[in-house]
């Protein structure tokens, strides 16, 4: 996954958190550029690409993401 796409997702997460909303990243149930048509609904490409690096994202970084 491209990091520009990650920054967009993090900006949307920040937006949700600032408004006391629950952020949801769902790259499983809708067609997207990271899934083959037969993988939609079966594989969450966010978890596939970022499950290990997800822990490295800090709130300090999220505060620097511009919307």
Secondary structure, 3 states (H helix, E strand, C coil): CCHHHHHHHHHHHHHHHHCCCCCCCCCCCCCCCCCCHHHCCCCCHHHHHHCCCHHHCCHHHHHHCCC
